[in-house]
Amino acid sequence: MKLSTRTLGSVEIVAVDASRIDAAVAIQFKDQMREVLADAADRVILDLEQVDFIDSSGLGAIVAAMKLMPSGRKLELAALTPTVDKVFRMTRMDSIFPIHESVGSAIQSAA
């Protein structure tokens, strides 16, 4: 599991450089997100463009990362592939996370 980060002003963009977030990598993902969020910018956008598959362990890891956010801040998601988007909608996680069509639209959003 590899995450890459970049900061644009007060926005931290965390790109998942893997095709899957599943039981095999969920703990590693959560640990890496903990490190990233320790000194993250005001807004954090998780770029899921490369992720083609996510299972319940992956969803749980993303929820755990959200819970690591300081009070009053949210983890935002961007660029979900159709398969991953379907999982978020079926599990109603789209009501928990702000979801953006792309990283660019997330950055322009005032969420």
Secondary structure, DSSP 8 states (H G I E B T S, - for coil): --EEEEEETTEEEEEE-SSEESTTTHHHHHHHHHHHHHT--SEEEEE-TT--EE-HHHHHHHHHHHHTS-TT--EEEE---HHHHHHHHHTTGGGTS-EESSHHHHHH---
